[in-house]
Amino acid sequence: MRPRLAAAVLLVAAACRVEPEAYPPPMQRGELSVATRPYRHFISMNDPDAMRYCLRDVSPALENGLWRWSGERPTFRFVLRRLEGLRFTMDFSIAGAVLEQTGPQTVSVFVNGRLLGRARYSQHGEQRFEKPVEPAWLKAGEDTIVTAVIEPVWVSPDGTRLGIILVRAGFVD
């Protein structure tokens, strides 16, 4: 009888176990849709989330805590609440060493594929491009894509293409 009792106790003990606590799976989140994207009409290159709004040809490396190098076609995404009376502005610098190698640089700015303006820069240092934007070119709550085309860019021996030194860009009143 003792062996049967011992076997029964072992069987009951083996059947009793502590289950880990159950947790529901974490909520799944996809990429933000246009409707839920945060409105952003202006970015500084030192904003913590600036790279979310830089789509192309902007260096992820923040230099001196303030600026980023551009490539040949830096492209940005903005989401605007309103459309009337806006100007696009971009603060940047032209590097003296780049200017010595390339000569004057031309910056052409496109808003949603339309040429907003073009300017030629022959002096190094701080620069500003600023032009009013036709409200018909914009849509509230949707992506507004801005591309600056830099010509010519400096090409390093390893093939890196450097354009301008970006500080901030966006839409202002």
C-alpha positions as CSV (number, residue, x, y, z in Angstrom):
1,M,0.0,0.0,0.0
2,R,2.8,2.3,0.8
3,P,4.2,2.2,-2.8
4,R,0.8,3.0,-4.2
5,L,0.4,6.0,-1.8
6,A,3.8,7.3,-2.6
7,A,3.1,7.0,-6.4
8,A,-0.3,8.8,-5.9
9,V,1.4,11.6,-4.0
10,L,4.1,11.9,-6.7
11,L,1.4,11.9,-9.4
12,V,-0.6,14.6,-7.7
13,A,2.6,16.7,-7.0
14,A,3.6,16.4,-10.6
15,A,0.2,17.6,-11.8
16,C,0.4,20.7,-9.6
17,R,2.5,23.4,-11.2
18,V,2.6,27.1,-11.2
19,E,1.7,28.6,-14.6
20,P,3.3,31.9,-15.6
21,E,1.0,34.8,-15.4
22,A,-0.7,35.4,-18.8
23,Y,-0.3,38.8,-20.5
24,P,-2.1,39.9,-23.7
25,P,0.2,40.6,-26.6
26,P,1.3,44.2,-27.0
27,M,-0.9,46.4,-29.1
28,Q,0.3,46.4,-32.7
29,R,1.0,49.7,-34.3
30,G,1.8,50.3,-38.0
31,E,3.3,53.4,-39.5
32,L,1.3,56.6,-38.8
33,S,-1.3,57.3,-41.4
34,V,-1.5,60.8,-42.9
35,A,-4.5,61.5,-40.7
36,T,-2.7,60.7,-37.5
37,R,0.8,62.1,-38.3
38,P,1.9,64.9,-36.1
39,Y,1.6,68.3,-37.8
40,R,5.0,69.7,-38.5
41,H,5.5,72.8,-40.5
42,F,9.2,73.5,-39.5
43,I,12.2,71.5,-38.5
44,S,15.6,72.4,-37.1
45,M,18.3,69.9,-37.8
46,N,19.0,69.6,-34.1
47,D,15.4,68.6,-33.2
48,P,15.5,65.1,-31.7
49,D,13.0,63.8,-34.3
50,A,14.3,65.8,-37.3
51,M,15.2,62.7,-39.3
52,R,11.6,61.6,-39.3
53,Y,11.0,64.6,-41.6
54,C,14.1,64.2,-43.8
55,L,13.3,61.8,-46.6
56,R,16.5,61.8,-48.6
57,D,20.1,63.2,-48.9
58,V,20.3,64.6,-45.3
59,S,23.1,63.2,-43.2
60,P,21.9,61.4,-40.0
61,A,25.0,62.8,-38.2
62,L,24.3,66.0,-36.3
63,E,27.4,68.2,-36.5
64,N,28.3,70.6,-33.6
65,G,24.9,69.9,-32.1
66,L,23.3,72.2,-34.7
67,W,23.6,71.2,-38.4
68,R,23.7,68.4,-40.9
69,W,25.3,68.0,-44.3
70,S,23.1,67.7,-47.3
71,G,23.7,65.7,-50.4
72,E,22.6,66.7,-53.9
73,R,18.8,66.5,-53.3
74,P,17.8,67.0,-49.7
75,T,14.1,66.2,-49.4
76,F,11.8,67.0,-46.5
77,R,8.2,66.1,-45.5
78,F,5.9,68.6,-43.7
79,V,2.3,68.3,-42.6
80,L,0.5,71.7,-42.6
81,R,-2.6,72.8,-40.7
82,R,-3.3,75.9,-42.8
83,L,-2.2,77.0,-46.2
84,E,-2.7,80.8,-46.5
85,G,0.1,83.3,-46.3
86,L,2.9,80.8,-45.9
87,R,6.5,81.3,-47.0
88,F,9.1,78.5,-47.3
89,T,12.4,79.3,-45.6
90,M,15.6,77.4,-45.4
91,D,18.6,78.5,-43.3
92,F,21.9,76.9,-44.4
93,S,25.6,77.6,-44.9
94,I,27.9,77.3,-47.8
95,A,31.2,75.8,-46.8
96,G,34.2,77.7,-48.0
97,A,36.2,74.6,-48.8
98,V,33.3,73.3,-50.9
99,L,32.9,76.6,-52.7
100,E,36.6,76.6,-53.5
101,Q,36.2,73.2,-55.2
102,T,32.9,73.7,-56.9
103,G,32.6,77.4,-57.6
104,P,29.2,79.1,-57.0
105,Q,26.3,76.8,-56.1
106,T,22.8,77.0,-57.3
107,V,19.9,76.0,-54.9
108,S,16.6,75.2,-56.6
109,V,13.6,74.5,-54.3
110,F,10.6,72.5,-55.3
111,V,7.3,72.3,-53.3
112,N,5.2,69.2,-54.3
113,G,7.1,69.0,-57.6
114,R,6.7,72.7,-58.5
115,L,9.7,75.0,-58.8
116,L,9.3,77.6,-56.0
117,G,12.6,79.4,-56.8
118,R,16.2,79.2,-57.6
119,A,19.1,81.2,-56.2
120,R,22.9,81.3,-56.9
121,Y,25.3,81.6,-54.0
122,S,28.9,82.7,-54.6
123,Q,29.9,83.6,-51.0
124,H,30.6,81.1,-48.2
125,G,28.8,81.4,-44.9
126,E,25.3,81.7,-43.6
127,Q,22.5,81.9,-46.2
128,R,18.7,82.0,-46.3
129,F,16.3,81.0,-49.1
130,E,12.8,82.4,-48.6
131,K,9.8,82.6,-50.9
132,P,6.0,82.8,-50.6
133,V,4.2,79.6,-51.5
134,E,1.0,79.5,-53.5
135,P,-1.8,78.0,-51.3
136,A,-3.0,76.0,-54.3
137,W,0.2,74.0,-54.2
138,L,-0.5,72.8,-50.7
139,K,-3.1,70.5,-48.9
140,A,-3.9,70.7,-45.2
141,G,-3.2,67.6,-43.2
142,E,-1.4,65.8,-46.1
143,D,2.3,65.4,-46.8
144,T,4.0,68.5,-48.4
145,I,7.2,67.4,-50.0
146,V,10.0,69.9,-50.4
147,T,13.2,69.1,-52.4
148,A,16.2,71.4,-52.7
149,V,18.5,70.6,-55.6
150,I,22.1,71.7,-55.1
151,E,24.3,72.2,-58.2
152,P,27.2,71.5,-58.2
153,V,28.0,69.3,-55.2
154,W,31.5,68.5,-54.1
155,V,32.4,64.8,-54.6
156,S,35.0,63.4,-52.2
157,P,37.6,60.9,-53.4
158,D,35.5,58.1,-51.8
159,G,32.4,59.3,-53.7
160,T,30.6,61.1,-50.9
161,R,28.5,64.0,-52.3
162,L,28.3,67.1,-50.1
163,G,26.0,70.0,-50.9
164,I,25.1,72.6,-48.3
165,I,25.1,72.8,-44.5
166,L,21.5,72.6,-43.4
167,V,20.4,74.3,-40.2
168,R,16.6,74.6,-40.4
169,A,13.8,74.5,-43.0
170,G,10.0,74.9,-43.2
171,F,7.0,77.0,-43.6
172,V,6.5,80.3,-41.7
173,D,3.9,83.1,-41.6
